[in-house]
């Protein structure tokens, strides 16, 4: 499993963010580090920062999908 910091979900997360959290935990731990956003800031921002061992990174925001 990937190394996730903090290692437990922060605050009350929406179901979509929890789903992504559990998927990110399945990444190979020797390759990926994941930081989840702390909910201490009011302004919107990315939910996760994923960093590979080769120093490539991605920041992303999870959005709830609503059927059309």
N, C-alpha and C positions, 0 to 999 in steps of 0.2 A: 504494500500500500504506500501511496505517496505520503511524504511528510507534510502535514497541514498545521499551520500555526494561526491562531490558537488551535489546539487539538480537539476541542469540542465546539459545536456550533455556537455562534455568538447570538445572544438575545433570542427573540421570537422571530424566526425566519419564515418567509412565505414558502408554501410547498414547492414552488419551482426552484427556489434557491437551495432548499434542502435536497431536492433530487439531484441538482448539479453537484452539491457538496459530496453526496454519496458516490457519484460517478467519478469525481476527482480523487477520492480516496483509493480508487482502484488502479490509478496510474502506478507504474513501477517506482518504488521508493528510491531506488538507486539513481534515478534519472530526474525526477521531478520534485520541486518544492512548491507548495501552494500556501498563499497567505489569503485569509478571508478578511474582508473589510470589518473593522470595528465600528459599531453603531454609535460612536460618541460624537460624530459630526452630523450636523443637520442637513448640509447641502448634499445633493446626489453625487454619486461617484461609482466607480467600479466595485463589483461585489467580490471579485477574486483577482489575484495576481498569480500567474503560473510561470515558474522559472525552471527552465531545463538546465541540466548540468553544463551544457555547452554555452550557457549564458543567453540563450534566446528566451524571450519573455512575451507574455500576452496579458493584457488587462481586459477584463470583460464584465459587463453588466448583464444580469439575468432579468428578463422581462416576462411577465405572465402572458401566456398565449390565450387568446380568446377566439372561440370558433366564429367563423364569418357567418 
